[in-house]
């Protein structure tokens, strides 16, 4: 799964030099806060507008693959918010630089450097949606194919058994393809 974190460019460069990122949020370290604040794809813009609107130094959006993190990620409600409210991912430890898939500049005037991705957030989002649709199509194709095989057997439970086996095999195949995609 991908989550996002807004960072100052200077904090990100320091992390690239050290190998780990330890800024929790604006003006607070991981040691002070106990975790690093993160957002899902539909949340980061609101976080930027609410907490970073007056920041004058260059900002970058870190796109983080949670499966590459060595620190645990926990979805939690914002402290002080009403129970049952919106949750945000919190990273309980440093972010390994290798878990950051892309860094996107959030300032128009910021010059993009070679280590940063040139892809826009929309392009990354649409690529991820397309890849997820392909994986779902793989699962559906396995279910349909093995349902038809089960139907051809003429047995009463043939189509149901075929669909069940197709679902299991399709999910396993999709997991293999997804794992190879992230390697």
C-alpha positions as CSV (number, residue, x, y, z in Angstrom):
1,X,0.0,0.0,0.0
2,X,1.2,3.5,-0.7
3,X,1.0,6.3,1.9
4,X,2.3,9.9,1.7
5,X,4.2,12.3,3.8
6,X,4.9,16.0,3.2
7,X,8.5,16.9,3.9
8,X,10.7,20.0,3.5
9,X,13.2,19.5,0.8
10,X,16.0,20.1,3.3
11,X,14.7,17.4,5.7
12,X,14.5,15.0,2.7
13,X,18.0,15.7,1.6
14,X,19.3,15.1,5.1
15,X,17.4,11.8,5.1
16,X,19.0,10.8,1.8
17,X,22.4,11.5,3.3
18,X,21.7,9.5,6.5
19,X,19.6,6.7,5.0
20,X,16.5,7.3,7.3
21,X,13.9,10.0,7.6
22,X,12.9,11.0,11.1
23,X,10.8,14.2,10.9
24,X,7.3,13.5,12.3
25,X,5.6,16.7,11.1
26,X,6.4,20.4,10.7
27,X,8.7,21.4,13.5
28,X,8.6,18.0,15.4
29,X,10.9,15.0,15.2
30,X,10.0,11.3,15.5
31,X,11.6,11.3,19.0
32,X,9.3,14.2,20.1
33,X,6.1,12.9,18.6
34,X,6.6,9.1,18.9
35,X,5.6,8.5,15.3
36,X,5.7,10.0,11.8
37,X,2.5,11.5,10.5
38,X,1.4,10.2,7.1
39,X,-1.7,10.4,4.8
40,X,-3.5,8.3,2.3
41,X,-3.8,9.6,-1.3
42,X,-7.1,11.4,-0.6
43,X,-5.8,13.1,2.5
44,X,-2.4,14.7,1.8
45,X,-3.7,17.8,0.0
46,X,-5.9,18.7,3.0
47,X,-2.9,18.2,5.3
48,X,-0.8,20.5,3.1
49,X,-3.5,23.2,3.0
50,X,-4.1,23.0,6.8
51,X,-0.6,22.7,8.2
52,X,1.9,23.8,5.4
53,X,0.1,26.7,3.7
54,X,2.5,29.3,5.1
55,X,5.7,27.3,4.6
56,X,8.0,29.3,2.4
57,X,10.8,26.6,1.9
58,X,10.4,24.0,-0.8
59,X,8.2,21.0,0.0
60,X,8.2,17.5,-1.5
61,X,5.6,14.8,-1.3
62,X,7.1,11.4,-0.3
63,X,5.3,8.4,-1.8
64,X,6.0,5.5,0.6
65,X,5.5,1.8,0.0
66,X,4.4,0.4,3.4
67,X,5.7,-3.1,2.5
68,X,9.2,-1.7,2.2
69,X,9.2,0.0,5.6
70,X,10.9,-1.7,8.5
71,X,8.8,0.4,10.9
72,X,5.1,-0.5,11.6
73,X,2.3,1.5,10.2
74,X,-0.9,1.9,12.3
75,X,-4.1,3.6,11.1
76,X,-5.3,5.8,14.0
77,X,-7.8,8.5,14.7
78,X,-6.5,12.0,15.2
79,X,-6.0,12.7,19.0
80,X,-8.8,14.9,20.3
81,X,-11.1,14.2,17.3
82,X,-14.6,12.8,17.7
83,X,-14.7,8.9,18.1
84,X,-15.3,7.2,14.8
85,X,-13.7,10.0,12.9
86,X,-11.2,10.0,10.1
87,X,-8.0,7.9,10.6
88,X,-4.5,8.6,9.4
89,X,-1.5,6.2,8.9
90,X,1.1,6.7,11.6
91,X,4.6,5.3,11.1
92,X,6.1,4.1,14.4
93,X,9.8,4.5,13.6
94,X,12.0,6.0,11.0
95,X,11.2,5.9,7.2
96,X,13.9,3.9,5.3
97,X,14.9,6.0,2.3
98,X,14.5,2.9,0.2
99,X,10.8,2.7,1.1
100,X,10.2,6.1,-0.6
101,X,9.2,5.3,-4.2
102,X,9.0,8.8,-5.5
103,X,9.4,12.4,-4.3
104,X,7.2,15.0,-6.0
105,X,7.9,18.7,-5.7
106,X,5.0,20.6,-4.3
107,X,6.2,24.1,-5.3
108,X,6.0,25.3,-8.9
109,X,9.2,27.2,-8.7
110,X,11.2,24.3,-7.3
111,X,13.7,22.9,-9.7
112,X,13.4,19.1,-10.0
113,X,16.6,17.2,-9.4
114,X,17.5,13.8,-10.9
115,X,16.7,11.7,-7.8
116,X,13.1,12.9,-7.9
117,X,10.5,11.4,-10.1
118,X,9.1,13.4,-12.9
119,X,5.7,11.7,-12.7
120,X,2.8,13.8,-11.4
121,X,0.6,12.5,-8.5
122,X,-2.3,12.0,-10.9
123,X,-0.1,9.9,-13.2
124,X,1.1,7.8,-10.3
125,X,-2.5,7.4,-9.0
126,X,-3.9,6.4,-12.4
127,X,-1.0,3.9,-13.0
128,X,-1.8,2.3,-9.6
129,X,-5.5,2.1,-10.4
130,X,-4.8,0.6,-13.8
131,X,-2.5,-2.0,-12.3
132,X,-5.1,-2.9,-9.7
133,X,-7.7,-3.3,-12.4
134,X,-5.4,-5.7,-14.3
135,X,-4.9,-7.8,-11.2
136,X,-8.6,-7.9,-10.6
137,X,-9.1,-8.9,-14.3
138,X,-6.6,-11.8,-13.8
139,X,-8.6,-13.1,-10.9
140,X,-11.9,-12.7,-12.7
141,X,-10.5,-14.5,-15.8
142,X,-9.4,-17.5,-13.7
143,X,-12.8,-17.7,-12.1
144,X,-14.6,-17.6,-15.4
145,X,-12.3,-20.0,-17.1
146,X,-12.5,-22.6,-14.3
147,X,-16.3,-22.1,-14.0
148,X,-16.6,-23.0,-17.7
149,X,-14.4,-26.1,-17.2
150,X,-16.6,-27.1,-14.2
151,X,-19.7,-26.6,-16.3
152,X,-18.3,-28.8,-19.1
153,X,-17.9,-31.7,-16.6
154,X,-21.6,-32.0,-16.4
155,X,-21.5,-32.5,-12.6
156,X,-24.0,-30.7,-10.4
157,X,-21.2,-29.0,-8.4
158,X,-18.9,-28.6,-11.3
159,X,-19.4,-24.9,-11.9
160,X,-19.3,-24.0,-8.2
161,X,-16.2,-26.0,-7.6
162,X,-14.6,-24.5,-10.7
163,X,-15.4,-21.0,-9.6
164,X,-14.0,-21.7,-6.1
165,X,-10.8,-23.2,-7.5
166,X,-10.5,-20.4,-10.0
167,X,-10.9,-17.8,-7.3
168,X,-8.1,-19.3,-5.2
169,X,-5.8,-19.7,-8.2
170,X,-6.6,-16.2,-9.5
171,X,-5.8,-14.6,-6.1
172,X,-2.5,-16.6,-5.9
173,X,-1.5,-15.6,-9.4
174,X,-2.4,-11.9,-8.7
175,X,-0.3,-11.9,-5.5
176,X,2.7,-13.4,-7.5
177,X,2.3,-10.7,-10.2
178,X,1.9,-7.9,-7.6
179,X,5.0,-9.1,-5.7
180,X,7.1,-9.2,-8.9
181,X,5.9,-5.7,-9.8
182,X,7.3,-4.3,-6.6
183,X,10.7,-6.0,-7.0
